[in-house]
């Protein structure tokens, strides 16, 4: 039995999920080269395992294709790389989800647990021996930088990224590009493990929570607060929820007060809110959100598309058109049609998972809200991994009438 259980987990599957998670999120794997390589590997494995295409993947891709066609005709612009890049991400995510199947949550929890333990060990070393930071940066990281395709990148050793620019203590980035990014994936790991165990203080969740704290990421803390509210609501812990809400509100106000736009640029922000001197403002997440909201109001149905110069420009270290708010960027790029379509499909996946593990399906709606909250501080929604969250309802479902019904795509 033990041998059979071990065989359930495959090195190839771990590699595929690692690449899906790391592409565009981990410094070593950032870049179109790894995206193309990862797509090719997943496609080959998909064919070798003789997996069959679901009709829905063509429905999903066609939905975005139609919106793209609207952008081409309305704005008169087209960029081949951006066009094919998006659909490569979509199918890449689909292949990995179909290959790994119903063990996808177990693989991801194990993968994140591995990186979490590694990150806490290295972070502890940096705290206990501050001089080790200089040793890593001067003697070890340069080698990994030399074999990293995408530059500039943060100092890293593949399994850990060093972030020492902010705060008294080093911030824990894990293997991801920054602490906030690590926080997002810790939240996803918590979501999966809460669905499976229904226990916030299960052993691996405790490690995820400790790592989340060490990120010192305001966005991650606020997203975790949203997850706690959803979790307590799903468990029927209304007494705890009533007690916890004032605490959450206090923490929200406290951390909101720490945002840079209130501390460093409050006068400019007020001018921005009044519609003045927009071009002179640094792109904080709030500024990005408001800028994208303005774009959405101009093109509410299908958005401005991805062919615009919205990711370029010069303003100090940030472009005037730079965006770091993923939720509003999705709304600005694909309008209400793309935004609703994307999250409706993700809701379907979470709903099937909830039903499989005997959780009230309304919990799925809350989980979508948690993802939206996470994306508010990170541009993540057009990345392969998060497309994968949209396809999890396509995983073969147990022989259960209720699950079979909800496993079919019905909005």
C-alpha positions as CSV (number, residue, x, y, z in Angstrom):
1,X,0.0,0.0,0.0
2,X,2.8,2.4,0.9
3,X,4.6,1.7,-2.4
4,X,1.4,2.2,-4.4
5,X,0.8,5.5,-2.6
6,X,4.3,6.8,-3.5
7,X,3.7,6.0,-7.1
8,X,0.7,8.3,-7.2
9,X,3.2,11.2,-7.3
10,X,5.3,11.7,-10.4
11,X,8.5,13.6,-10.8
12,X,7.3,14.7,-14.3
13,X,4.1,16.1,-12.7
14,X,6.1,18.0,-10.1
15,X,8.3,19.4,-12.8
16,X,5.3,20.5,-14.9
17,X,3.6,22.2,-11.9
18,X,6.9,23.8,-10.8
19,X,7.2,25.3,-14.3
20,X,3.6,26.4,-14.3
21,X,4.0,28.1,-11.0
22,X,7.4,29.5,-11.7
23,X,7.0,30.8,-15.2
24,X,6.7,34.6,-14.9
25,X,6.8,34.3,-11.1
26,X,10.3,33.1,-10.2
27,X,13.3,35.1,-11.3
28,X,15.1,32.1,-12.8
29,X,12.1,31.1,-14.9
30,X,11.0,34.5,-16.0
31,X,11.0,35.1,-19.8
32,X,9.5,34.0,-23.0
33,X,12.1,31.3,-23.5
34,X,11.0,29.3,-20.5
35,X,7.3,29.9,-21.4
36,X,7.8,28.3,-24.8
37,X,9.9,25.5,-23.4
38,X,7.3,24.8,-20.7
39,X,4.5,24.9,-23.2
40,X,6.3,22.4,-25.5
41,X,7.0,20.0,-22.6
42,X,3.5,20.1,-21.4
43,X,2.1,19.5,-24.9
44,X,4.4,16.6,-25.5
45,X,3.4,14.9,-22.2
46,X,-0.2,15.6,-22.9
47,X,0.0,13.8,-26.3
48,X,2.1,10.9,-24.9
49,X,-0.4,10.3,-22.1
50,X,-3.1,10.3,-24.9
51,X,-5.2,12.9,-23.1
52,X,-8.3,14.1,-24.9
53,X,-9.2,17.7,-25.4
54,X,-12.3,19.0,-23.6
55,X,-14.6,21.0,-25.8
56,X,-14.6,23.7,-23.1
57,X,-11.0,24.7,-23.7
58,X,-12.0,25.8,-27.1
59,X,-15.0,27.7,-25.7
60,X,-12.7,29.4,-23.2
61,X,-10.1,30.3,-25.8
62,X,-12.8,31.4,-28.3
63,X,-14.2,33.8,-25.7
64,X,-10.9,35.6,-25.5
65,X,-10.4,35.3,-29.2
66,X,-13.7,37.1,-29.9
67,X,-12.7,39.9,-27.5
68,X,-9.3,40.1,-29.2
69,X,-11.0,40.4,-32.6
70,X,-13.1,43.3,-31.2
71,X,-9.8,45.0,-30.1
72,X,-8.3,44.6,-33.5
73,X,-11.2,46.1,-35.4
74,X,-11.9,48.8,-32.9
75,X,-8.4,50.0,-32.2
76,X,-6.8,49.0,-35.5
77,X,-3.7,47.4,-33.8
78,X,-2.4,43.9,-33.7
79,X,0.8,42.4,-32.2
80,X,1.6,38.8,-33.0
81,X,3.7,38.1,-29.9
82,X,1.1,39.3,-27.5
83,X,-1.7,37.5,-29.3
84,X,-0.1,34.1,-29.4
85,X,1.6,34.6,-26.1
86,X,-1.8,34.8,-24.3
87,X,-3.2,31.6,-26.0
88,X,0.0,29.8,-25.3
89,X,-0.5,30.5,-21.6
90,X,-4.1,29.3,-21.7
91,X,-3.3,26.0,-23.4
92,X,-0.2,25.5,-21.3
93,X,-2.2,25.8,-18.1
94,X,-4.9,23.5,-19.6
95,X,-2.3,20.8,-20.5
96,X,-0.8,20.7,-17.0
97,X,-4.2,20.5,-15.3
98,X,-5.3,17.7,-17.5
99,X,-2.0,15.8,-17.1
100,X,-1.9,15.9,-13.3
101,X,-5.6,15.5,-12.8
102,X,-7.4,15.1,-9.5
103,X,-4.1,15.2,-7.6
104,X,-3.3,18.7,-8.6
105,X,-4.1,20.2,-5.2
106,X,-1.9,17.6,-3.4
107,X,1.0,18.3,-5.8
108,X,0.7,22.1,-5.2
109,X,0.4,21.8,-1.4
110,X,3.5,19.5,-1.3
111,X,5.4,21.8,-3.7
112,X,4.6,24.9,-1.7
113,X,5.4,23.1,1.6
114,X,8.8,22.3,0.3
115,X,9.5,25.9,-0.8
116,X,8.0,27.2,2.5
117,X,10.3,25.1,4.7
118,X,13.3,26.0,2.6
119,X,12.4,29.7,2.8
120,X,12.0,29.7,6.5
121,X,15.3,28.0,7.0
122,X,17.2,30.5,4.9
123,X,15.2,33.5,6.3
124,X,16.1,32.3,9.8
125,X,19.8,32.1,8.9
126,X,19.6,35.7,7.6
127,X,18.0,36.8,10.8
128,X,20.4,34.9,13.1
129,X,23.5,35.8,11.1
130,X,23.0,39.1,9.3
131,X,26.5,39.0,7.8
132,X,25.4,36.0,5.8
133,X,23.3,38.3,3.6
134,X,26.4,39.9,2.1
135,X,28.0,36.5,1.7
136,X,25.1,35.3,-0.4
137,X,24.8,38.5,-2.4
138,X,28.6,38.7,-3.2
139,X,29.7,35.1,-3.5
140,X,26.7,32.9,-4.4
141,X,24.0,35.0,-6.2
142,X,26.3,36.2,-9.0
143,X,26.7,32.7,-10.3
144,X,22.9,32.2,-10.5
145,X,22.5,35.7,-12.0
146,X,25.0,34.7,-14.8
147,X,22.7,31.7,-15.7
148,X,19.5,33.7,-15.5
149,X,18.1,34.6,-18.9
150,X,15.9,37.5,-17.9
151,X,17.8,40.6,-16.6
152,X,17.5,42.6,-14.4
153,X,16.4,40.1,-11.8
154,X,16.4,40.0,-8.0
155,X,19.4,38.3,-6.3
156,X,18.4,34.6,-6.0
157,X,19.7,31.0,-5.7
158,X,16.7,29.6,-7.7
159,X,15.1,28.1,-4.5
160,X,15.2,31.5,-2.7
161,X,15.1,35.2,-3.7
162,X,16.7,37.8,-1.5
163,X,14.7,40.9,-0.7
164,X,16.5,43.2,1.8
165,X,15.6,46.6,0.5
166,X,12.7,47.4,2.7
167,X,12.2,47.1,6.5
168,X,14.6,46.4,9.3
169,X,14.3,42.6,8.9
170,X,14.8,40.8,5.5
171,X,11.5,40.1,3.8
172,X,10.8,36.5,2.9
173,X,10.2,36.1,-0.9
174,X,10.6,32.3,-1.0
175,X,11.6,31.4,-4.6
176,X,9.3,34.1,-6.0
177,X,10.1,37.5,-7.5
178,X,9.1,39.5,-4.4
179,X,7.5,38.9,-0.9
180,X,4.0,39.9,-2.1
181,X,4.2,37.2,-4.9
182,X,5.2,34.6,-2.4
183,X,2.3,35.7,-0.3
184,X,-0.1,35.1,-3.1
185,X,1.0,31.5,-3.6
186,X,0.9,30.9,0.1
187,X,-2.7,32.1,0.1
188,X,-3.5,29.6,-2.8
189,X,-1.8,26.8,-0.8
190,X,-3.9,27.7,2.2
191,X,-7.1,27.7,0.1
192,X,-6.3,24.2,-1.3
193,X,-5.4,22.8,2.1
194,X,-8.4,24.3,3.8
195,X,-10.7,22.7,1.2
196,X,-9.0,19.4,1.9
197,X,-8.5,19.5,5.7
198,X,-11.0,22.2,6.8
199,X,-8.5,23.0,9.5
200,X,-6.6,26.3,9.6
201,X,-4.0,24.9,12.0
202,X,-3.2,21.7,10.2
203,X,0.6,21.2,10.2
204,X,1.4,22.5,6.8
205,X,-1.0,25.4,7.2
206,X,0.9,26.4,10.3
207,X,4.1,26.6,8.2
208,X,2.3,28.5,5.4
209,X,1.0,31.0,8.0
210,X,4.4,31.5,9.5
211,X,5.9,32.1,6.1
212,X,3.1,34.5,5.3
213,X,3.9,36.6,8.3
214,X,7.6,36.8,7.3
215,X,6.7,38.3,3.9
216,X,5.8,41.6,5.6
217,X,3.5,42.1,2.7
218,X,0.5,44.4,3.3
219,X,-1.3,43.0,0.3
220,X,-0.8,39.4,1.5
221,X,-2.0,40.3,5.0
222,X,-5.2,41.9,3.7
223,X,-5.9,39.0,1.4
224,X,-5.3,36.6,4.3
225,X,-7.8,38.6,6.3
226,X,-10.4,38.1,3.5
227,X,-9.6,34.4,3.5
228,X,-10.2,34.2,7.3
229,X,-13.6,35.9,6.9
230,X,-14.6,33.5,4.1
231,X,-13.2,30.5,6.1
232,X,-15.1,31.4,9.3
233,X,-18.3,32.0,7.3
234,X,-18.0,28.6,5.5
235,X,-17.5,26.8,8.8
236,X,-20.5,28.5,10.4
237,X,-18.3,30.2,13.0
238,X,-20.5,33.3,13.2
239,X,-19.6,34.0,16.8
240,X,-15.9,34.0,16.0
241,X,-16.7,36.1,12.9
242,X,-18.5,38.7,14.9
243,X,-15.6,38.9,17.3
244,X,-13.0,38.9,14.6
245,X,-14.5,41.5,12.3
246,X,-13.5,44.5,14.5
247,X,-10.0,43.1,14.7
248,X,-9.8,42.7,11.0
249,X,-11.1,46.2,10.4
250,X,-8.5,47.6,12.8
251,X,-5.7,45.7,11.0
252,X,-7.1,46.8,7.6
253,X,-7.1,50.5,8.7
254,X,-3.6,50.1,10.2
255,X,-2.0,48.6,7.2
256,X,-3.9,50.9,4.8
257,X,-2.3,53.7,6.7
258,X,1.1,52.3,5.9
259,X,0.6,52.4,2.1
260,X,3.2,54.6,0.4
261,X,0.6,56.8,-1.3
262,X,-0.6,58.0,2.2
263,X,2.9,58.3,3.7
264,X,5.0,59.7,0.9
265,X,2.7,61.2,-1.7
266,X,-0.5,62.3,0.1
267,X,-0.6,65.7,-1.5
268,X,-0.1,64.2,-5.0
269,X,-2.8,61.6,-4.4
270,X,-5.4,64.2,-3.4
271,X,-4.5,66.1,-6.5
272,X,-4.9,62.8,-8.5
273,X,-8.3,62.2,-6.9
274,X,-9.4,65.6,-8.0
275,X,-8.3,64.8,-11.6
276,X,-5.2,67.0,-11.6
277,X,-1.6,66.4,-12.6
278,X,-2.2,62.7,-13.3
279,X,0.9,62.4,-15.4
280,X,3.2,63.3,-12.5
281,X,2.0,60.6,-10.1
282,X,4.0,57.5,-9.2
283,X,2.2,54.3,-10.0
284,X,1.2,52.9,-6.6
285,X,-1.4,50.2,-6.6
286,X,-4.2,52.7,-5.9
287,X,-3.1,55.0,-8.7
288,X,-2.9,52.0,-11.0
289,X,-6.4,51.0,-10.0
290,X,-7.9,54.4,-10.6
291,X,-6.1,54.8,-14.0
292,X,-7.4,51.4,-15.1
293,X,-10.9,52.3,-13.9
294,X,-10.8,55.4,-16.1
295,X,-9.8,53.1,-19.1
296,X,-12.6,50.7,-18.2
297,X,-15.1,53.6,-18.2
298,X,-14.0,54.5,-21.7
299,X,-14.3,50.9,-23.0
300,X,-16.6,49.1,-20.6
301,X,-17.6,46.2,-22.7
302,X,-14.4,44.8,-24.1
303,X,-11.7,47.0,-22.6
304,X,-8.7,48.6,-24.3
305,X,-7.0,45.2,-25.1
306,X,-3.4,44.1,-24.7
307,X,-2.1,45.7,-27.9
308,X,-1.8,49.2,-26.3
309,X,1.4,50.6,-24.9
310,X,0.0,50.3,-21.4
311,X,3.1,48.6,-20.0
312,X,5.7,51.1,-21.3
313,X,6.9,54.6,-20.7
314,X,9.5,56.3,-18.5
315,X,8.9,58.0,-15.1
316,X,11.9,57.6,-12.8
317,X,12.1,53.8,-12.1
318,X,8.5,53.2,-13.2
319,X,6.7,53.8,-16.5
320,X,3.8,56.3,-16.5
321,X,1.7,53.5,-18.0
322,X,3.1,50.9,-15.7
323,X,0.4,48.8,-13.8
324,X,0.7,46.8,-10.7
325,X,-2.9,46.1,-9.9
326,X,-4.0,42.9,-11.6
327,X,-7.7,43.0,-10.8
328,X,-8.2,46.4,-12.4
329,X,-5.8,45.6,-15.2
330,X,-8.0,42.6,-16.2
331,X,-11.0,44.9,-16.2
332,X,-9.3,47.6,-18.2
333,X,-7.9,45.1,-20.8
334,X,-10.9,42.9,-21.4
335,X,-13.9,44.9,-20.1
336,X,-16.8,43.6,-18.2
337,X,-17.3,40.7,-20.6
338,X,-13.8,39.3,-20.2
339,X,-13.7,40.0,-16.4
340,X,-17.1,38.2,-15.8
341,X,-16.2,35.3,-18.1
342,X,-12.8,34.8,-16.4
343,X,-14.1,34.7,-12.8
344,X,-17.3,32.8,-13.7
345,X,-15.2,30.0,-14.9
346,X,-12.9,30.2,-11.9
347,X,-16.0,30.1,-9.7
348,X,-17.1,26.9,-11.4
349,X,-13.8,25.3,-10.5
350,X,-13.9,26.3,-6.9
351,X,-17.6,25.2,-6.7
352,X,-16.8,21.7,-8.0
353,X,-13.9,21.4,-5.5
354,X,-16.2,22.5,-2.6
355,X,-18.8,20.0,-3.6
356,X,-16.2,17.2,-3.8
357,X,-15.0,17.9,-0.3
358,X,-18.5,18.4,1.1
359,X,-18.3,22.2,1.6
360,X,-21.2,24.5,0.9
361,X,-20.7,25.8,-2.6
362,X,-21.3,29.4,-1.5
363,X,-17.7,29.1,-0.1
364,X,-16.6,29.1,-3.8
365,X,-17.9,32.6,-4.3
366,X,-15.9,33.8,-1.3
367,X,-12.7,32.2,-2.7
368,X,-13.1,34.0,-5.9
369,X,-13.3,37.2,-3.8
370,X,-10.0,36.2,-2.2
371,X,-8.3,35.7,-5.6
372,X,-9.6,39.1,-6.7
373,X,-8.2,40.6,-3.5
374,X,-4.8,38.9,-4.1
375,X,-4.8,40.3,-7.7
376,X,-5.4,43.8,-6.4
377,X,-1.7,43.9,-5.3
378,X,-0.2,41.6,-8.0
379,X,-0.5,41.4,-11.8
380,X,-1.2,37.7,-11.8
381,X,-4.5,36.9,-13.6
382,X,-3.0,36.6,-17.1
383,X,-0.3,34.2,-15.9
384,X,-0.5,30.5,-16.7
385,X,-1.0,29.3,-13.1
386,X,-4.1,31.4,-12.6
387,X,-5.6,30.3,-15.9
388,X,-5.0,26.8,-14.5
389,X,-7.4,27.7,-11.6
390,X,-10.1,28.2,-14.2
391,X,-9.7,24.7,-15.6
392,X,-9.8,22.6,-12.4
393,X,-13.5,21.7,-12.9
394,X,-12.4,19.8,-16.0
395,X,-10.5,17.3,-13.8
396,X,-12.2,13.8,-13.9
397,X,-14.8,13.8,-11.1
398,X,-15.8,10.9,-8.8
399,X,-18.9,8.8,-9.6
400,X,-21.2,11.1,-7.7
401,X,-24.4,12.5,-9.3
402,X,-24.1,15.8,-7.6
403,X,-20.5,16.2,-8.7
404,X,-21.2,15.0,-12.2
405,X,-23.9,17.6,-12.6
406,X,-21.7,20.5,-11.4
407,X,-18.7,19.2,-13.2
408,X,-20.3,20.1,-16.5
409,X,-19.9,23.7,-17.6
410,X,-23.1,25.5,-16.8
411,X,-23.1,29.1,-15.7
